[in-house]
Amino acid sequence: MRIGMFTKTYIPTPDGVAYYVYEAKRALDREHEVYIFTNALSHRGKVRRHGDIIRFPSIPFPPYPIYRIALFPFKKAVKIVKELDLDILHAHTPFMFGAMAFFAKRDTGKPLVSTFHTDFLNMRGTLKGRLVNHMFIDVGWAFSCAMYRRGDAIIAPTMLMKKELEKNDVHVPVHVVWDGIDHRHYSKPPTMDVRKRFKVPRDSPIVLFLSRLTRDKGVYTLLDTAKGVHKKTGAVFIVAGTGPEQESLAAKAKKEKAEGYFRVVGHVSEVEKKALYHAADVFVLPSRAETFGMVLLEAMASHTPVIGAASGGIIEVIQDGQNGLLFPWGNSDELEQRLLMLLDDGNTRKRLVEGGYRLVTGAASIEASVKKTLEIYEGLLRR
């Protein structure tokens, strides 16, 4: 089978979708041919093909420069799709590259699958300014649904997201397929000394957050929690990632004299990320806008216990008390209680770690995800 995947992010961009598409491609490549259509990291030059990766000139997305916008590549993209004689088109974004996949479907008649990766509705307030939020959240959601309606099948990472699509009159068949990971990539401990790298005392527990720094991710709830947890345990909070709130979050931590135990470290390399997962005593994802929560799986694969907000797709990944703990979104007091309990109770940590590892080696493995995706492809091709 010859598969074309269309995605606005791909490695080396530090993004959950980028890493999922990369891992899915690696797994599919064992028996199939997968071609990636994605952004180049520059606006200069022409469309360039490096083996099975096709990159299109792009410019940064102004509110969030880590993401990029391709420069109207539709005609060239359709030509390449025809030359490759693809069997299946798979869009991992509804926007520029989703539109590219739609035009390719229209001109070639090939089946189009779309994956719903981003929970736009719960991202309100992420960007500064009411007008900006309306343009990029409300209008973005309406455009997304319009694109999803034009495909042949949709993949939603959780049942909650499937219901959200159906509630918005998206009547294309929606299949629930988890965004799996390759647990082997995270399970082997790295050699980096994280405590030395980030200047964390040897006797201080580490509480880790690793994701985009936006308001919907709950980063200020985490800051509100940090003071009490640090006072009682000596824990150091390491906040890794980039985003619109990075400077504001760091400034607030400094104003509250918390920067000694609440470290906003920005972007971390893949080596640093893996080392942080392994060094952390607890991983926290206090977000309300998760379709799934890949970072939870990465932490589980690293044998680290997780705590997540009871919101969005997180509630389908974390089985409270079995493979992680949940707390009410935005409630810093409840988050503090769960952190203190986990940091104090080795038996609970061990039980949650074992439950998390069973999940990432079973239902949440990349092999399980790819197997279900292939079944969707094959069903469309048999029509």
Secondary structure by P-SEA (a helix, b strand, c coil): cbbbbbbccccccccaaaaaaaaaaaaaaccbbbbbbbccccccccccccccbbbcccccccccccccccccaaaaaaaaaaaacccbbbbccccaaaaaaaaaaaacccbbbbbbcccccccccccccaaaaaaccaaaaaaaaaaaaaccbbbbccaaaaaaaaaaccccbbbbbccccccccccccccccccccccccccbbbbbbbcccccccaaaaaaaaaaaaaaacbbbbbbbbbccaaaaaaaaaaaacccccccccccccaaaaaaaaaaccbbbbbcccccccaaaaaaaaacccccccccccccccccccccccccccccaaaaaaaaaaaaccaaaaaaaaaaaaaaaaccccaaaaaaaaaaaaaaaaac
